[in-house]
């Protein structure tokens, strides 16, 4: 599998080799995100188009704890771990249930950290439920190795990786809600924190992004792929 991934010369070839490798490991599909200084951020995603359209249309990114964890965490994790640690809102639970209809029952996110600013992530997803934990445990070295090979091959195709600002999970949450048009008071109510704390998180995010206003911080975060645009 690794040799075949290393031999591909274009994106279509990489997609094909990646899908074959992922299925050989017992997973249903994959998606990954890497950084590019020139084009800002790339995401290769083989999830069903109908699901992706629904995800964007309903703005599920703002309620998705896995999305936030992919951006904010530095270690490998499963979707189940994130769900267990999160107090799922009704939209988040709805997203979880609807995802299952498209074969997105569980997933494993593997982070690839070359340094403090490199947060590329590779996600395997599966329609398995109870067997998923055992599959990951049995094949973890191969899952890590294949994801690393795919990420590195893609990076070699597109050029050097970018350095993205490192935002905390709470800063990302506040930016996500702000990008959805919520005021600081509304965000405070959603996250059960004070409005001044929301303002502090947004100010810190702005400093890390090199911006001077909330709007410019949101725009910069969207451009960098840290926050998805609100649909």
C-alpha positions as CSV (number, residue, x, y, z in Angstrom):
1,X,0.0,0.0,0.0
2,X,2.7,2.5,1.0
3,X,4.7,1.8,-2.2
4,X,1.7,2.4,-4.4
5,X,1.0,5.7,-2.7
6,X,4.6,6.8,-3.1
7,X,4.4,6.0,-6.9
8,X,1.4,8.2,-7.8
9,X,2.1,11.3,-9.8
10,X,-1.2,13.3,-9.7
11,X,-4.1,13.9,-7.4
12,X,-6.5,11.5,-9.1
13,X,-3.9,8.8,-8.7
14,X,-3.5,9.6,-5.0
15,X,-7.2,9.6,-4.5
16,X,-7.5,6.1,-6.0
17,X,-4.5,4.7,-4.1
18,X,-5.8,6.3,-0.9
19,X,-9.2,4.8,-1.3
20,X,-7.8,1.4,-2.0
21,X,-5.6,1.6,1.1
22,X,-8.3,2.8,3.3
23,X,-10.7,0.1,2.3
24,X,-8.0,-2.5,2.7
25,X,-7.7,-1.4,6.3
26,X,-11.4,-2.0,6.9
27,X,-12.5,1.7,6.7
28,X,-15.3,3.1,4.5
29,X,-13.6,6.3,3.5
30,X,-11.3,9.3,4.4
31,X,-10.8,13.0,4.3
32,X,-7.8,15.1,5.2
33,X,-6.7,18.7,5.5
34,X,-3.2,20.2,4.9
35,X,-1.8,23.7,4.7
36,X,-0.4,25.5,1.7
37,X,1.3,29.0,2.1
38,X,0.2,30.0,-1.4
39,X,-3.4,28.6,-1.5
40,X,-3.9,28.8,2.2
41,X,-5.6,25.4,2.9
42,X,-6.5,22.3,1.0
43,X,-9.1,19.6,1.9
44,X,-9.4,16.3,0.1
45,X,-12.7,14.8,1.0
46,X,-14.4,11.6,-0.3
47,X,-17.5,11.8,2.0
48,X,-20.8,11.7,0.0
49,X,-21.5,14.9,-1.8
50,X,-25.1,14.9,-0.6
51,X,-23.9,14.8,3.0
52,X,-21.3,17.6,2.5
53,X,-24.0,19.8,0.8
54,X,-26.3,19.2,3.8
55,X,-23.5,19.8,6.3
56,X,-22.6,23.2,4.7
57,X,-26.2,24.2,4.1
58,X,-27.2,23.6,7.8
59,X,-24.0,25.2,9.1
60,X,-23.2,22.0,11.1
61,X,-19.6,23.1,11.5
62,X,-20.7,25.5,14.2
63,X,-22.2,22.6,16.2
64,X,-19.7,19.8,15.3
65,X,-17.3,18.9,18.2
66,X,-15.2,16.8,15.8
67,X,-14.6,19.7,13.5
68,X,-13.5,21.9,16.5
69,X,-11.3,19.1,17.8
70,X,-9.7,18.6,14.4
71,X,-8.6,22.2,14.4
72,X,-7.7,22.6,18.1
73,X,-6.3,19.3,19.3
74,X,-2.8,18.0,18.7
75,X,-3.2,14.3,19.4
76,X,-5.0,11.5,17.7
77,X,-8.6,10.8,18.7
78,X,-11.8,8.9,17.8
79,X,-15.1,10.6,17.2
80,X,-16.6,8.6,20.1
81,X,-14.0,10.1,22.5
82,X,-15.0,13.6,21.4
83,X,-18.7,12.9,21.7
84,X,-18.3,11.4,25.1
85,X,-16.4,14.5,26.3
86,X,-19.0,16.9,24.8
87,X,-22.4,18.1,26.0
88,X,-24.1,17.6,22.6
89,X,-26.6,20.3,21.7
90,X,-29.7,19.3,19.8
91,X,-28.1,20.4,16.4
92,X,-25.0,18.5,17.2
93,X,-27.0,15.3,18.0
94,X,-29.0,15.8,14.8
95,X,-25.8,16.1,12.8
96,X,-24.5,12.9,14.4
97,X,-27.7,11.0,13.6
98,X,-27.9,12.3,10.0
99,X,-24.3,11.4,9.4
100,X,-25.0,7.8,10.3
101,X,-27.4,7.7,7.4
102,X,-24.5,8.3,5.1
103,X,-22.2,5.7,6.7
104,X,-20.5,8.2,9.0
105,X,-20.9,6.3,12.2
106,X,-17.5,6.6,13.7
107,X,-14.1,8.0,12.8
108,X,-10.4,8.2,13.7
109,X,-8.6,11.5,13.4
110,X,-4.8,11.3,13.2
111,X,-2.9,14.5,13.6
112,X,0.4,15.1,11.9
113,X,2.4,17.7,13.7
114,X,5.8,18.8,12.3
115,X,5.9,21.8,14.6
116,X,3.7,24.0,16.7
117,X,2.0,25.6,13.6
118,X,1.6,22.5,11.5
119,X,-1.8,20.8,12.3
120,X,-2.5,18.7,9.3
121,X,-5.1,16.1,10.0
122,X,-6.2,12.8,8.4
123,X,-9.6,11.2,9.2
124,X,-10.7,7.7,8.5
125,X,-14.5,7.1,8.8
126,X,-16.5,4.0,9.1
127,X,-20.1,2.7,9.3
128,X,-19.0,0.2,12.0
129,X,-20.1,0.9,15.5
130,X,-19.2,-1.7,18.1
131,X,-16.4,-3.2,16.1
132,X,-14.7,0.2,15.4
133,X,-12.7,0.3,18.6
134,X,-11.3,-3.2,18.0
135,X,-10.5,-2.4,14.4
136,X,-8.5,0.7,15.4
137,X,-6.7,-1.1,18.2
138,X,-5.7,-4.0,15.9
139,X,-4.6,-1.9,12.9
140,X,-3.5,1.4,14.5
141,X,0.2,1.2,13.3
142,X,-1.0,0.6,9.7
143,X,-3.7,3.3,10.0
144,X,-1.0,5.8,11.2
145,X,1.5,4.8,8.5
146,X,-0.9,5.0,5.6
147,X,-2.3,8.4,6.7
148,X,1.3,9.7,7.1
149,X,2.2,8.5,3.6
150,X,-0.9,10.1,2.0
151,X,-0.4,13.4,3.8
152,X,3.3,13.6,2.9
153,X,2.7,12.6,-0.7
154,X,0.1,15.3,-1.0
155,X,2.3,17.9,0.5
156,X,5.1,16.9,-1.9
157,X,2.7,17.6,-4.8
158,X,1.5,21.0,-3.6
159,X,4.7,22.4,-2.2
160,X,5.8,23.4,1.4
161,X,3.4,23.4,4.2
162,X,2.0,26.5,5.8
163,X,2.4,27.8,9.3
164,X,-1.1,28.4,10.8
165,X,-1.7,30.3,14.0
166,X,-2.4,28.0,16.9
167,X,-5.8,29.0,18.4
168,X,-7.4,27.4,21.4
169,X,-10.5,25.3,21.1
170,X,-12.6,28.0,22.9
171,X,-11.2,30.7,20.5
172,X,-12.2,28.6,17.5
173,X,-15.7,28.1,19.0
174,X,-16.1,31.8,19.5
175,X,-15.0,32.6,16.0
176,X,-17.3,29.9,14.6
177,X,-20.3,31.4,16.3
178,X,-19.2,35.0,15.4
179,X,-19.0,33.9,11.8
180,X,-22.5,32.6,12.0
181,X,-23.7,36.1,13.0
182,X,-24.0,35.7,16.7
183,X,-23.3,38.6,19.0
184,X,-20.9,38.3,22.0
185,X,-23.9,38.1,24.4
186,X,-25.5,35.4,22.3
187,X,-22.2,33.4,22.1
188,X,-21.9,33.8,25.9
189,X,-25.3,32.3,26.4
190,X,-24.6,29.4,24.0
191,X,-21.2,28.6,25.6
192,X,-22.3,29.4,29.2
193,X,-19.5,31.9,29.7
194,X,-19.6,35.7,30.3
195,X,-19.7,38.2,27.4
196,X,-16.4,39.7,28.6
197,X,-14.8,36.2,28.3
198,X,-16.1,35.8,24.8
199,X,-14.6,39.2,24.0
200,X,-11.3,38.2,25.5
201,X,-11.2,35.0,23.4
202,X,-12.0,36.9,20.2
203,X,-9.3,39.5,21.0
204,X,-6.7,36.8,21.6
205,X,-7.7,35.1,18.4
206,X,-7.4,38.4,16.6
207,X,-3.9,39.0,18.0
208,X,-2.8,35.5,16.9
209,X,-4.3,36.1,13.4
210,X,-2.7,39.5,13.1
211,X,-6.0,41.4,12.8
212,X,-7.5,44.4,14.6
213,X,-11.3,43.9,14.4
214,X,-13.7,41.0,15.0
215,X,-14.8,41.1,11.3
216,X,-11.2,41.0,10.0
217,X,-10.4,38.1,12.4
218,X,-13.4,36.1,11.1
219,X,-12.4,36.8,7.5
220,X,-8.8,35.8,8.2
221,X,-9.9,32.7,10.0
222,X,-12.1,31.6,7.1
223,X,-9.3,32.3,4.6
224,X,-6.9,30.1,6.6
225,X,-9.5,27.3,6.9
226,X,-9.6,27.6,10.7
227,X,-13.3,28.5,10.5
228,X,-15.8,27.5,7.8
229,X,-17.9,30.2,6.2
230,X,-21.5,30.3,7.4
231,X,-24.1,29.0,4.9
